[in-house]
Amino acid sequence: MSDEFDVIVIGGGPAGENAAWYARDNDLEVALIERELVGGECSYWACMPSKALLRPGEALAAARRVPGAAPAVTGEVDVEATLKTRDAFSSHWDDKHQVQWVESTGTTLIRGHARLAGERTVEVETDDGSRTLTARKGVVVATGSSAAIPPIDGLRDVRTWDSRDVTTAKQIPDRLVVLGGGVVGVEMAQAFRRLGAGEVTIVEMADRLLATEEPFVGEQLREAFEAEGITVHLDAEAVGARRDGSDGPVTLSLADGTDLEADELLVATGRRPNTRDLGLDTVGLEEGSYIETDDQLRAVGADGWLYAIGDVNGRALLTHHGKYQARLVGDHLAGKEVEARADHQAVVRVVFTDPQVAAVGLTEEKAREQGLDVSTLSYGIGDVAGGSLLGKDVAGTAQLVVDQAERTIVGATFTGPGVGEMLHAATIAIVSRITIDDLWHAVPAFPTMSEVWLRLLEADRGIQ
């Protein structure tokens, strides 16, 4: 078997798989190296299992909002069925189908731990020994990220859950404390509450949940959570953790003297790049840090042959952006001109809570920090006919951030039931730089939630 390829991809998650696929589609010879499951974090421990855990509770809540359907909802979520469905969506942590797909593209799959060993050179430790591979055109690092553990006294000494533990849990604890009010924290707090956890508590250092989004997002989410019995501590600093024995209750201590006791503690305080023990030092880069890249996804300081895509470059820690970057790299390695402008212009985020949170581009605060003269347009999701038809007390907000000079949308945020499906229209508007005056002629169907676009444009024109 040849140990020389056009392209070597380290990491077989969504980004790595797609980089290999697009390079193969450009008739390049490709090796893909993976030490765990082909398909990566999203397939087995993140996107798919977490959404499977959330979906039953979301469906029941949606039915209960509809007066004619609510009386038919006489039970609660079937936990056993939900966990079985979660297992199925995670392929029972068996990657055979992903392997078959990778191999069907003509990619050479190598199981093992890969390390850079100098320019265009990769050493792989496999079960059968060591191999040294060389790349004629380039090496792509797509090793993803892992849960970060903050420096809190005692936290590393007690058994806790991280993002993998919570999505693979075999039973629902009666009491769950969630440290962190970001995406993982809020999604899993609501999922486990709706799956039957008696007490769920979120501890967040910032003054709102999902602190990087628009302020109204965190406020609406907090109100929704508290209405269904989730306790939210904001501006709260955790200073210590302890557990009684190996299986006893865990206690999280806060700076204000509060002690929170639970059966399980989920630590959801962010991610760190998987760049340790990767051999970056052999090519003059720093181990353990994000790999800085240019807009062709080439590692800065590596003379044009090393690429980094997905979470590992820190540009946008989202599966769909990793896959976007992978497509660009597969083309760039074949000599095509590419530019990863979506990473600056239109980063797409969806949080699958109820209410959902969907956003793309810049928040108002970020736009002003970049020196843009912007205004905002806002309208209630439940105030359009399509929204009100979803049921009683449906609420949420649609907001656009508009560049006054260019008359274009630079950011959009939606909250409410199912708003993730509305987001792509905003993404297209931002990427295409269509003016809001031209959007006046894009007529939304009645009665749909998308009619909120018309109401936003009317607000721009001063129509009440």
Sequence and secondary structure as in RCSB ss.txt:
>XXXX:A:sequence
MSDEFDVIVIGGGPAGENAAWYARDNDLEVALIERELVGGECSYWACMPSKALLRPGEALAAARRVPGAAPAVTG
EVDVEATLKTRDAFSSHWDDKHQVQWVESTGTTLIRGHARLAGERTVEVETDDGSRTLTARKGVVVATGSSAAIP
PIDGLRDVRTWDSRDVTTAKQIPDRLVVLGGGVVGVEMAQAFRRLGAGEVTIVEMADRLLATEEPFVGEQLREAF
EAEGITVHLDAEAVGARRDGSDGPVTLSLADGTDLEADELLVATGRRPNTRDLGLDTVGLEEGSYIETDDQLRAV
GADGWLYAIGDVNGRALLTHHGKYQARLVGDHLAGKEVEARADHQAVVRVVFTDPQVAAVGLTEEKAREQGLDVS
TLSYGIGDVAGGSLLGKDVAGTAQLVVDQAERTIVGATFTGPGVGEMLHAATIAIVSRITIDDLWHAVPAFPTMS
EVWLRLLEADRGIQ
>XXXX:A:secstr
   EEEEEEE  SHHHHHHHHHHHHTT  EEEEESS TTHHHHHTSHHHHHHHHHHHHHHHHHHTSTTTGGG  S
   HHHHHHHHHHHTGGG  HHHHHHHHHTT EEEESEEEE STTEEEEEETTEEEEEEEEEEEEE   EEE   
  BTGGGS  B HHHHHT SS  SEEEEE  SHHHHHHHHHHHHTT SEEEEE SSSSSSTTS HHHHHHHHHHH
HHTTEEEE S  EEEEEESTTTS EEEEETTS EEEESEEEE S EEES TTS GGGGT  TTS   B TT BBT
TTTTSEEE GGGG S   HHHHHHHHHHHHHHTTT     THHHH  EEEE SSSEEEEEE  HHHHHHTT  EE
EEEEEGGGSHHHHTT TT   EEEEEEETTTTEEEEEEEEETTGGGGHHHHHHHHHHT BHHHHTTS   TTSGG
GHHHHHHHHHTT  
